[in-house]
Amino acid sequence: MKKVIPLVSATPAAAHFPGGKLADTRGRPMRDLRISVTDRCNFRCVYCMPREMFGADHPFLPYDAILSFEEVTRLARIFVGLGVEKIRLTGGEPLVRRDLHRLVEMLAELGVEITLTTNGSLLAKQAGKLKAAGLDRVTVSLDSLDDATFKAMNDADFPVAKVVAAIDAAAAAGLPVKINTVVKRGVNDQDIVRIAERWRNSGHIVRFIEYMDVGSSNGWRMDDVVPSAEVVKRISLRWPLEPVGAHYAGEVAERWRYLDGAGEIGVISSVTRAFCSSCNRMRLSTEGSLFTCLFAGSGHDLKALLRGGASDERLRDEIAAVWQRRDDRYSEVRTAETAKQRKVEMSYIGG
């Protein structure tokens, strides 16, 4: 069981935020909500759910402990009222949650951007339903185009070809696609240029992510990190790049455009170029706990209020209070010692 902190009553949010925007102690607005719909996954990626920690006997959450689609939608509606403009569904692997397109359909009625991050293993069969339900975009995790390397990283003997086919299926269904690649030195960094080449001129955007000390089980070391500046340099030596401005304040990925017009890439530099100062994300766990940082050690229990008969106004006030007290800046103060601290696993709150 994860450690959660009981929520406390707050000054009514509506009285202080008539425009629906909240600011935390560092003046950061709440814009994005990431919702984990399951703590289960059919992969055992070495940087997220290593098999030695998440084996056959791992105690995943029972079904009645996780939030229902109706509960998720109720909370999401309150978040939207507080200024959230984008909702991302995560996991675990969100597509192992049965009938996920139903939740997408419910959330689409809120009038904000709905996105999904997936490992792609189940995407080909569900892409059409997800698009029809109102999904705006999908992000697919793919860490290598070399089959042996990819299988070693996902530790589920799942082939690259099926993920690539899923990306094609999603695009054919009308979903814009982004590809996320976590880069770990000595493991898959030799594939950076190959991955960039595969999706040049495709309309898809690859985002290279620095290997992070998420959770407490992936054995992170600074020596394993390939800085985003190095990623950009390697690609630029083959196809020159130029920086592009952010789409919006607080955008996580730094954008780079090919000078020959072949599209763009992104880099996410949480380790070497921390972006805590503009972080605008709140995370809702599978069982209804709020986390204000990917590297948090504990969350704030909403499920007890939700199932205890709390009104929407009470829930709104409590969410507002959590954000107003937020002062997280973990990536700005990261050290080898903080990396050893106990943190919630990424599979529990999503990336």
C-alpha distance (Angstrom), angle and dihedral (degrees) to the residues before:
residue distance angle dihedral
M1 . . .
K2 3.78 . .
K3 3.78 121.0 .
V4 3.79 112.2 -105.4
I5 3.78 131.1 -178.0
P6 3.82 119.0 -136.5
L7 3.77 112.6 -117.0
V8 3.78 122.0 -118.4
S9 3.76 129.6 -145.7
A10 3.78 117.9 -90.9
T11 3.76 138.7 -164.0
P12 3.82 106.3 -81.2
A13 3.79 106.7 -83.3
A14 3.79 94.0 -147.1
A15 3.79 90.7 64.1
H16 3.79 93.0 58.8
F17 3.78 104.9 30.3
P18 3.80 108.1 47.9
G19 3.81 89.7 155.2
G20 3.80 91.5 53.8
K21 3.83 95.6 -117.5
L22 3.78 123.0 125.9
A23 3.80 127.5 -162.1
D24 3.80 126.0 -158.7
T25 3.82 126.4 -144.6
R26 3.81 90.3 -78.3
G27 3.79 94.3 49.4
R28 3.82 94.9 -104.7
P29 3.81 116.2 147.7
M30 3.78 121.9 -136.5
R31 3.81 107.7 -116.0
D32 3.82 109.9 144.1
L33 3.80 130.7 51.8
R34 3.78 120.5 -164.4
I35 3.79 114.7 -161.5
S36 3.79 121.9 -164.2
V37 3.80 107.8 -152.1
T38 3.82 96.8 -176.0
D39 3.80 139.2 11.4
R40 3.82 90.4 -147.3
C41 3.79 127.8 95.7
N42 3.80 135.6 177.2
F43 3.83 91.3 -143.1
R44 3.80 127.6 68.6
C45 3.78 99.5 -153.8
V46 3.78 110.3 -170.9
Y47 3.82 94.0 -130.4
C48 3.80 95.5 47.6
M49 3.83 115.6 21.6
P50 3.83 107.6 11.6
R51 3.80 110.2 -165.3
E52 3.79 93.9 -126.3
M53 3.82 88.1 63.6
F54 3.81 99.1 32.9
G55 3.79 102.3 40.9
A56 3.79 131.2 149.2
D57 3.81 91.0 -74.8
H58 3.82 96.0 51.5
P59 3.85 110.4 131.1
F60 3.80 103.0 -124.3
L61 3.80 118.0 -174.6
P62 3.82 117.0 -80.0
Y63 3.80 115.3 -117.6
D64 3.81 95.1 -108.3
A65 3.80 90.7 55.5
I66 3.79 95.1 60.6
L67 3.77 124.4 80.3
S68 3.79 117.4 -96.1
F69 3.80 120.2 -126.6
E70 3.80 88.3 -105.4
E71 3.81 91.8 53.0
V72 3.80 91.9 47.2
T73 3.80 91.2 49.9
R74 3.79 92.9 48.5
L75 3.80 91.7 53.3
A76 3.80 92.3 43.0
R77 3.80 90.3 54.3
I78 3.81 89.4 54.6
F79 3.80 91.2 48.7
V80 3.79 90.6 51.4
G81 3.79 88.3 52.6
L82 3.80 87.6 56.0
G83 3.79 93.6 54.1
V84 3.81 106.9 -83.2
E85 3.81 110.1 151.4
K86 3.80 101.7 176.3
I87 3.80 133.5 40.1
R88 3.80 121.5 -164.1
L89 3.81 120.4 -166.2
T90 3.79 113.4 -145.2
G91 3.79 141.6 155.2
G92 2.97 148.1 138.2
E93 3.74 85.4 -53.0
P94 3.82 105.0 -28.3
L95 3.80 95.1 -157.3
V96 3.80 92.0 65.5
R97 3.82 85.5 69.6
R98 3.80 105.0 96.8
D99 3.82 117.9 -110.9
L100 3.80 93.7 -0.5
H101 3.80 89.7 165.0
R102 3.82 86.9 71.6
L103 3.79 90.4 61.7
V104 3.80 90.8 46.8
E105 3.80 89.1 53.0
M106 3.80 91.1 51.4
L107 3.80 93.7 47.1
A108 3.80 93.0 45.7
E109 3.81 88.4 67.6
L110 3.82 89.0 67.1
G111 3.79 91.1 73.2
V112 3.82 98.4 -126.7
E113 3.80 132.1 112.6
I114 3.82 112.7 -78.2
T115 3.80 118.1 -159.9
L116 3.80 136.1 169.8
T117 3.80 134.9 -151.0
T118 3.81 116.2 -153.3
N119 3.79 141.5 162.6
G120 3.80 86.9 -126.9
S121 3.79 97.2 -124.4
L122 3.82 94.2 118.7
L123 3.79 99.2 23.4
A124 3.80 101.3 96.2
K125 3.82 92.7 64.1
Q126 3.81 94.9 42.7
A127 3.82 103.5 38.4
G128 3.80 95.3 93.2
K129 3.80 94.1 49.5
L130 3.79 92.0 46.4
K131 3.79 92.5 51.0
A132 3.80 92.1 47.0
A133 3.81 89.8 49.3
G134 3.80 91.2 57.4
L135 3.82 106.7 -92.7
D136 3.80 108.7 159.7
R137 3.80 101.5 -163.3
V138 3.79 142.9 -6.4
T139 3.80 130.0 -144.5
V140 3.79 116.6 -156.1
S141 3.79 122.6 -159.6
L142 3.80 112.9 -136.5
D143 3.79 118.8 160.4
S144 3.80 101.6 -179.3
L145 3.79 142.9 8.4
D146 3.80 90.7 -148.2
D147 3.78 106.5 94.9
A148 3.79 96.7 -145.7
T149 3.80 92.6 48.2
F150 3.79 92.7 45.7
K151 3.80 93.0 49.6
A152 3.80 90.5 48.1
M153 3.80 90.3 52.5
N154 3.82 97.3 45.1
D155 3.85 91.8 39.4
A156 3.80 90.2 -154.8
D157 3.81 100.0 94.8
F158 3.80 89.2 -115.1
P159 3.82 113.7 155.6
V160 3.79 126.5 -127.2
A161 3.80 92.1 -130.1
K162 3.80 92.7 66.7
V163 3.80 92.8 52.8
V164 3.80 91.3 48.4
A165 3.82 88.7 49.5
A166 3.81 89.2 51.2
I167 3.80 90.8 52.6
D168 3.80 88.9 52.5
A169 3.81 91.1 47.5
A170 3.80 92.1 51.4
A171 3.80 91.3 49.9
A172 3.82 90.4 48.0
A173 3.81 88.7 53.0
G174 3.80 88.9 56.5
L175 3.81 99.0 -102.8
P176 3.81 118.7 138.8
V177 3.81 107.6 -127.2
K178 3.79 134.5 -148.1
I179 3.80 122.4 -174.7
N180 3.81 120.6 -145.5
T181 3.80 119.7 -155.4
V182 3.81 120.3 -173.9
V183 3.80 106.7 -153.4
K184 3.80 120.4 -147.7
R185 3.81 119.3 -179.4
G186 3.77 114.4 -113.8
V187 3.80 91.9 10.7
N188 3.81 109.2 66.2
D189 3.82 107.3 -16.5
Q190 3.80 89.5 105.1
D191 3.82 86.7 69.2
I192 3.83 98.1 58.0
V193 3.80 97.5 100.5
R194 3.80 92.7 40.1
I195 3.80 91.5 54.6
A196 3.78 91.7 47.3
E197 3.80 90.1 50.2
R198 3.81 93.5 49.2
W199 3.80 92.8 61.3
R200 3.80 102.0 34.0
N201 3.81 109.1 121.6
S202 3.82 90.4 11.1
G203 3.80 99.1 105.3
H204 3.81 88.7 -121.8
I205 3.81 121.6 114.3
V206 3.80 120.9 -136.4
R207 3.80 115.8 -152.8
F208 3.79 118.4 -161.9
I209 3.82 112.3 -150.4
E210 3.78 126.4 -158.4
Y211 3.80 113.0 -120.8
M212 3.82 106.2 -101.9
D213 3.78 138.0 -161.3
V214 3.79 93.9 -115.3
G215 3.78 115.5 163.4
S216 3.77 121.9 -11.1
S217 3.78 103.4 -84.2
N218 3.81 110.5 64.4
G219 3.81 98.8 80.7
W220 3.81 94.0 -127.0
R221 3.81 120.0 -164.6
M222 3.79 128.1 177.7
D223 3.81 88.9 -127.6
D224 3.82 88.2 66.5
V225 3.81 93.1 59.4
V226 3.80 119.9 101.7
P227 3.83 104.0 -158.1
S228 3.79 115.0 -126.5
A229 3.82 89.0 -123.7
E230 3.80 88.2 62.8
V231 3.81 91.2 48.7
V232 3.81 91.2 52.6
K233 3.81 91.3 46.4
R234 3.81 93.3 51.5
I235 3.80 92.6 50.8
S236 3.81 93.6 41.2
L237 3.80 91.5 56.1
R238 3.81 86.9 63.1
W239 3.80 100.8 33.1
P240 3.83 116.7 11.2
L241 3.79 115.8 -120.0
E242 3.78 135.1 -161.3
P243 3.83 128.0 -161.6
V244 3.80 119.9 -102.9
G245 3.79 126.8 -157.0
A246 3.80 121.4 -105.4
H247 3.79 120.4 -92.4
Y248 3.82 89.7 -132.7
A249 3.80 141.2 -6.1
G250 3.79 110.7 -75.9
E251 3.81 96.5 23.8
V252 3.81 106.4 159.7
A253 3.80 101.0 -147.7
E254 3.79 122.5 68.3
R255 3.80 107.0 -135.7
W256 3.81 126.0 -133.5
R257 3.80 125.2 -176.7
Y258 3.81 128.2 -152.8
L259 3.80 110.1 -117.4
D260 3.81 89.9 -139.8
G261 3.80 91.6 60.9
A262 3.82 96.1 -109.1
G263 3.80 93.9 134.3
E264 3.79 131.4 -97.1
I265 3.79 145.3 -75.9
G266 3.79 132.3 -149.8
V267 3.79 133.8 -144.2
I268 3.80 126.1 -155.8
S269 3.79 110.2 -155.3
S270 3.79 106.7 -176.6
V271 3.81 92.0 148.5
T272 3.82 106.3 40.4
R273 3.83 101.2 25.4
A274 3.79 104.6 27.5
F275 3.80 115.3 -156.8
C276 3.80 98.0 -166.3
S277 3.80 90.6 124.0
S278 3.80 90.9 69.8
C279 3.81 101.0 30.1
N280 3.81 108.8 137.2
R281 3.82 101.9 171.5
M282 3.78 132.4 120.4
R283 3.80 120.9 -171.6
L284 3.81 128.0 -147.2
S285 3.79 114.4 -161.7
T286 3.78 127.1 -140.4
E287 3.79 91.9 -98.7
G288 3.78 97.6 42.3
S289 3.80 107.0 -90.2
L290 3.80 121.5 139.1
F291 3.79 119.6 -132.1
T292 3.78 121.3 -171.2
C293 3.81 95.8 -165.4
L294 3.81 136.9 33.0
F295 3.81 87.9 -129.2
A296 3.82 97.0 48.7
G297 3.77 122.1 135.8
S298 3.80 96.3 -152.2
G299 3.78 141.3 17.3
H300 3.79 139.9 -146.2
D301 3.79 117.6 -104.8
L302 3.81 115.1 -122.0
K303 3.78 98.1 156.5
A304 3.80 93.7 73.0
L305 3.80 89.5 57.3
L306 3.78 93.2 41.0
R307 3.81 93.6 53.1
G308 3.77 93.3 35.2
G309 3.78 94.5 68.1
A310 3.81 100.3 -98.4
S311 3.80 116.0 166.2
D312 3.79 123.1 -118.8
E313 3.81 88.2 -108.6
R314 3.81 91.3 55.6
L315 3.80 91.9 47.9
R316 3.79 90.7 47.9
D317 3.80 91.8 51.9
E318 3.79 92.8 49.2
I319 3.81 93.4 48.8
A320 3.80 89.8 48.4
A321 3.80 90.7 50.7
V322 3.81 92.2 52.3
W323 3.79 91.6 51.9
Q324 3.80 94.4 44.4
R325 3.83 90.1 55.2
R326 3.80 93.3 46.7
D327 3.82 115.4 121.0
D328 3.83 102.2 154.1
R329 3.80 119.4 151.7
Y330 3.78 102.7 151.6
S331 3.80 98.0 151.1
E332 3.80 90.8 54.1
V333 3.81 92.1 56.8
R334 3.83 100.0 33.2
T335 3.81 115.7 141.4
A336 3.78 134.6 164.5
E337 3.80 86.8 -95.4
T338 3.82 97.3 50.2
A339 3.80 87.5 48.9
K340 3.82 87.2 64.9
Q341 3.79 93.4 54.1
R342 3.78 119.0 111.7
K343 3.81 109.0 -96.8
V344 3.77 134.5 172.0
E345 3.79 112.4 -91.8
M346 3.81 117.2 -105.5
S347 3.82 90.3 -129.3
Y348 3.82 87.4 64.2
I349 3.81 99.0 51.1
G350 3.80 103.5 18.3
G351 3.78 130.0 -117.2
